[in-house]
Amino acid sequence: MTDVEIPPLDEDGVGAVAAGTVLWTVALLVLLLLRDRLGVDQWWLWVALTGALLGLPGLWFTRRRRSAYRRGATDE
C-alpha cells in the first residue's frame, strides 16, 4: 500500500460559507413561492431568511481571513 498525499480542502472556508449562503437563499425563494401551501408552518421562512442573512457577515469574515492568509504567505 502506498502513501498518497491528499491535499487540504478549502482551508479558508470561503467556498463553504458561499455555498451555504446560496443554498439558504434558494431555500428562501422556494419557500416564498410555496408560501400559500405552508399554511401555519411559515416559521421555515424565518429559518431560511436567518440562514441567508447570517451568511453575509460570514462571507465578509472568511474573505477577510483569506486575504490575511494570502498576505501572510507572501510575507514569508
Buried (B, 14 or more C-beta within 10 A) or exposed (E): EEEEEEEEEEEBBBEEBBEBBEBBBEBBEEBEEEEEEEEEEEEBBEEBBEBBBBBEEBBEEBBEBBEEEEEEEEEE
